[in-house]
Amino acid sequence: METTSGSIAENKKLGALMEQHEQNTDCQLKTVVADYKYGTAENFVACHRQGVVTHLGDAQDKTRQRGRYFRSGAF
């Protein structure tokens, strides 16, 4: 996890976060879960090449509906 200002492009942080996780846990990463801001073609391809299963929102999906699964009060 990394806290950044709102001006940082989150999608550019995935590789470094994955590497940091592996260093901190001394375990090979198998699965990545992140919101749609990480769901770029570049991130999908990078994870696939490393054999990492992705559960990323699709940054190109313009049809997604906010609040479709959980109301904001559920958090």
C-alpha positions, 0 to 999 in steps of 0.5 A, spaced: 500 500 500 502 506 498 499 513 500 500 518 494 497 525 492 491 525 488 495 528 482 499 521 482 497 516 476 495 510 480 495 505 474 503 507 474 504 504 481 502 497 480 508 494 478 512 497 484 507 495 489 507 488 486 514 488 487 514 491 494 509 486 496 514 480 494 519 483 498 516 484 504 512 477 504 518 473 501 512 470 497 511 470 490 505 474 488 499 470 485 493 474 485 492 482 484 486 485 486 485 493 485 479 498 482 478 500 475 484 505 475 489 500 475 485 496 470 489 498 464 492 494 458 499 495 460 497 492 467 493 486 465 499 484 460 504 485 465 501 481 470 499 476 465 506 475 463 508 474 470 503 469 471 499 473 476 491 472 476 488 479 475 481 482 478 482 489 476 476 493 474 477 495 466 479 502 466 476 502 459 469 500 461 465 506 460 458 502 462 460 501 469 455 503 474 457 506 481 454 503 487 451 497 483 453 492 488 454 496 495 451 502 497 456 507 500 453 506 507 455 499 507 463 501 508 
